[in-house]
């Protein structure tokens, strides 16, 4: 049992819409899964991973969801290298 203390920066997952609540006009594979929200905030009570918890966000909103990550970080990617784009802006100089 790994208790994460109140006040720790965490990420939760919240189900916004269950599959049966999603729009009928969505593609079939999309309609089969819930619409999820991931949000970071400070734990309002001691908890464990996968437990339903409440958090307070940086701007003061209180939300509840399933505790997923302790001390989440940001991971950004613009995809893989596209060789054709590497010379944009340098071709004119030639």
Secondary structure, 3 states (H helix, E strand, C coil): CCCECCCCEEEEEEEEECHHHCCCCCCHHHHCCCEEEEEEEEECCCECCCCEEEEECCCCCEEEEEEEEECCCCCCCCCCCCHHHCCCCCCCCC
